[in-house]
Amino acid sequence: MAARIHLSGIGSEIKYVAPYPGHKTTSQKTKLMNAVAVVSGSLRAQYIFDFIDRHTDAAKSQTLRTTGGSPSSENQLSTIRLNPTPTKPGPQQRRYVNKPNIKGKTVLVVDDICTEGYSLEASRAFFEAAGAKVILLSWLKTPGRNDYRALCGTTPAIKKPFHKYIPTSVKEKIYSNSGNVINPNADTEIAEAYTKYINWDWPEGLA
């Protein structure tokens, strides 16, 4: 991933790197996000693991779908904020005394899996409200027929990105993912390949 970022040319723009938090306030950093810290170092960017604060538990999109609910931007917007005193990079784990000055700076937000983009778009809304430029990155995009939903506006506007926020309505622009799926069986094939991988029986002498 670091190589792709460097070759794309966006690496020179990035000043801060922020992973998107888990769905619970008690969620721990994933191993993938530990790798993001290494990528940040290669970019000479400040990796702030708790820049995005999950102040309230949010329902997982998959859980909402399987229980008859519907994922939404509001589910993310109303449960995160920017952390006014995040942890500085380094072994001493000191906290910022004042809010990091990100106005005009570029922040790279990294999430593990993107389905419809609600998490990434919520983070973009908060960072842009703080005056930052934002680049969104996910490790994987689900191969199903879920389109990407970009936020075009929120009501009320986010005026205090370091505080809790409750939207009353949002505007979205849909970017078709389903219309660009070349292999409609990709999700099934990936699931089958994963099942074969985890059940792999190594030949004798190679285990």
Backbone hydrogen bonds, N-H to C=O, Kabsch-Sander energy under -0.5 kcal/mol:
donor,donor_aa,acceptor,acceptor_aa,energy
5,I,1,M,-2.3
6,H,2,A,-2.5
7,L,3,A,-2.8
8,S,4,R,-1.8
9,G,5,I,-0.9
9,G,6,H,-0.8
10,I,5,I,-0.7
11,G,5,I,-1.1
12,S,9,G,-0.6
13,E,10,I,-1.4
14,I,10,I,-1.0
15,K,106,T,-2.6
16,Y,106,T,-1.7
17,V,46,Q,-2.8
18,A,108,L,-3.0
20,Y,110,V,-2.9
27,S,24,K,-1.4
34,N,30,T,-1.1
35,A,31,K,-1.3
36,V,32,L,-1.1
37,A,33,M,-1.2
38,V,34,N,-1.0
39,V,35,A,-2.0
40,S,36,V,-2.6
41,G,37,A,-1.7
42,S,38,V,-1.7
43,L,39,V,-1.3
44,R,40,S,-0.6
44,R,41,G,-0.9
45,A,40,S,-2.4
46,Q,15,K,-2.6
47,Y,45,A,-0.6
48,I,17,V,-2.5
48,I,46,Q,-0.8
49,F,47,Y,-0.7
51,F,48,I,-1.5
53,D,51,F,-0.7
53,D,81,R,-2.8
54,R,52,I,-0.6
55,H,53,D,-1.1
55,H,79,T,-1.0
56,T,79,T,-1.3
58,A,23,H,-3.2
64,L,60,K,-2.4
65,R,61,S,-2.3
66,T,62,Q,-2.1
67,T,63,T,-1.3
68,G,65,R,-1.0
69,G,64,L,-2.8
76,Q,72,S,-0.6
76,Q,73,S,-1.1
77,L,73,S,-2.9
78,S,74,E,-2.1
79,T,76,Q,-1.5
80,I,76,Q,-0.8
81,R,53,D,-1.3
82,L,161,P,-2.9
83,N,51,F,-3.0
88,K,94,R,-3.8
93,Q,90,G,-1.2
96,Y,86,P,-2.6
102,I,100,P,-1.2
104,G,131,G,-3.2
105,K,102,I,-2.1
106,T,13,E,-0.6
107,V,105,K,-0.5
107,V,133,K,-3.0
108,L,16,Y,-2.9
109,V,107,V,-0.6
109,V,135,I,-2.7
110,V,18,A,-1.9
111,D,137,L,-2.2
114,C,140,L,-2.8
115,T,113,I,-0.5
121,E,117,G,-2.6
122,A,118,Y,-1.9
123,S,119,S,-2.1
124,R,120,L,-2.1
125,A,121,E,-2.1
126,F,122,A,-1.7
127,F,123,S,-2.5
128,E,124,R,-2.7
129,A,125,A,-1.5
130,A,126,F,-1.0
131,G,128,E,-1.5
132,A,127,F,-2.4
133,K,105,K,-3.2
135,I,107,V,-2.6
137,L,109,V,-2.4
139,W,111,D,-1.7
140,L,112,D,-1.6
142,T,114,C,-2.4
147,D,145,R,-0.6
148,Y,175,Y,-2.3
149,R,116,E,-3.1
150,A,148,Y,-0.7
150,A,173,K,-2.8
152,C,171,K,-3.3
153,G,171,K,-1.2
155,T,169,S,-2.7
159,K,157,A,-0.9
163,H,160,K,-2.0
168,T,155,T,-3.9
169,S,155,T,-1.7
171,K,153,G,-2.8
173,K,150,A,-2.8
175,Y,148,Y,-3.2
175,Y,173,K,-0.5
176,S,174,I,-0.6
180,N,177,N,-1.5
181,V,178,S,-1.2
182,I,180,N,-0.7
186,A,183,N,-1.9
189,E,185,N,-2.5
190,I,186,A,-2.6
191,A,187,D,-1.9
192,E,188,T,-2.3
193,A,189,E,-2.4
194,Y,190,I,-2.3
195,T,191,A,-2.1
196,K,192,E,-2.2
197,Y,193,A,-2.1
198,I,194,Y,-2.5
199,N,195,T,-1.4
200,W,197,Y,-1.4
202,W,200,W,-0.8
206,L,203,P,-2.2
207,A,203,P,-0.5
